[in-house]
Amino acid sequence: MPALLAGCGSAPERPNAPRPTIATPSLRETSQCLADLRAMSVAYRMLPDRDFGNGCGLSGAVQLVEIGVPVTGITAMRCGEARAFSAWVRNAVAPAAYQLLGSELASVQSMGSYACRNVVGTARAGGRRSGHAIANAIDFAGVTLKDGRRVTVLRDWTSPDPQVQRFLTTIHDSACRRFGTVLSPAYNAAHRDHLHLEDDRAGFCR
């Protein structure tokens, strides 16, 4: 059974120890999240906490191993993000694919999770770090169905096929109920090819 790494937070901080540069979830939050993943039968590997400086790092992060559907392109994800993403794929994306497109999911394609970078695509960001910089976001690119079809955000967001459009709208709306920030091609050009899904409790859906 995966376990939290020793030294994650109960020992008192040394007076001269450098303070972390990233916001970190509490040990209790991470422990509960890991229990939730186990209850969902999600296989994962716990990753060591790392502070890379300049607002980038990992805290309470996991590597998803098996969520029931193969997912490409993901690396480190903060546990809460991994929990929300796993539930979304299982309980929203997979059922919508079957009900609206008539086929089961073969795989999900992402454009990555952890990346030490700033928010892009808007002047209002002001050099602010992206949720990706703390492994708290994933970019969803599309799906492959078992009948061989591919549905991508880039190609199909404005698809002439009403069922394909309905599929993407349905999973986007579901994501807005599960993640704090969801950004789509309707937000700006930087998101023309993916849905940005971030577990930040911001209540921002575009």
KAGIRA-V181854 format. One record per residue. PSI is psi as a letter, one per 20 degrees, with the letter a starting at -180 (none if undefined). OMEGA is omega in whole degrees, 0 to 359 (* if undefined). D_FIRST is the distance of its C-alpha to the first C-alpha in whole Angstrom. Layout:
psi=[PSI	PSI]
omega=[OMEGA	OMEGA]
d_first=[D_FIRST	D_FIRST]
//
This chain:
psi=[p	q	q	q	q	q	k	i	i	h	q	q	p	q	h	j	p	p	q	q	i	q	p	q	q	q	h	g	g	g	g	g	g	h	h	g	g	h	h	i	k	p	p	r	p	p	q	q	p	p	o	i	r	k	j	q	r	p	p	k	q	r	o	p	g	p	j	h	p	p	p	q	j	q	c	q	p	q	g	h	g	h	g	g	g	g	h	g	g	g	i	g	g	g	h	h	g	g	h	h	i	k	q	q	p	h	r	p	p	r	j	r	f	p	p	n	r	r	p	q	i	p	h	i	h	k	j	q	q	q	h	h	i	k	k	k	q	q	o	p	h	a	q	p	q	i	j	i	q	p	p	q	g	g	h	j	h	k	q	i	o	h	h	g	g	h	g	h	g	g	h	g	h	g	h	h	i	h	q	h	p	p	p	a	h	i	g	r	h	i	k	h	j	r	p	p	o	p	m	j	k	h	k	o	o	none]
omega=[180	181	175	179	178	176	183	175	184	182	178	181	176	184	184	181	179	179	181	180	181	174	183	175	179	177	179	179	181	179	179	180	179	176	178	178	179	179	178	184	175	178	183	174	179	180	179	175	179	173	183	182	178	176	181	177	181	175	182	185	178	168	178	180	182	177	181	177	177	178	180	168	182	174	181	175	173	189	181	176	179	179	180	181	180	180	180	179	184	192	179	185	182	178	180	178	182	185	186	183	174	179	175	177	170	179	176	178	174	176	173	180	181	173	180	183	179	169	180	170	179	181	182	182	176	180	181	179	176	171	177	184	175	177	183	179	174	178	181	183	182	182	168	181	181	176	175	181	173	175	181	177	183	186	194	180	177	181	175	179	184	180	177	177	180	177	182	177	181	182	175	181	178	178	181	177	185	183	180	178	175	180	185	175	178	181	176	185	180	180	182	186	181	168	175	184	187	182	185	177	183	181	183	184	178	*]
d_first=[0	4	6	10	12	15	18	17	20	21	23	27	28	31	34	35	31	32	30	28	30	28	27	23	21	20	17	17	18	15	13	14	14	10	10	13	11	9	12	14	12	12	10	10	10	10	14	16	18	22	25	28	31	33	31	28	24	21	19	16	16	13	14	14	13	14	16	18	21	22	22	24	25	22	20	19	19	18	15	18	20	17	17	21	21	19	20	24	23	22	25	28	28	27	29	32	32	33	35	37	37	37	34	30	28	28	26	26	28	27	29	26	24	24	28	30	33	35	36	38	41	42	45	43	40	42	40	37	33	32	28	27	28	25	23	23	25	25	29	29	31	32	30	31	32	32	36	36	37	36	36	36	36	39	41	40	40	44	44	47	45	45	42	40	41	40	36	36	37	35	32	33	34	31	29	32	30	27	27	29	31	32	35	37	40	42	41	42	43	40	37	40	37	34	32	31	28	27	25	27	29	32	34	35	36	38]
//
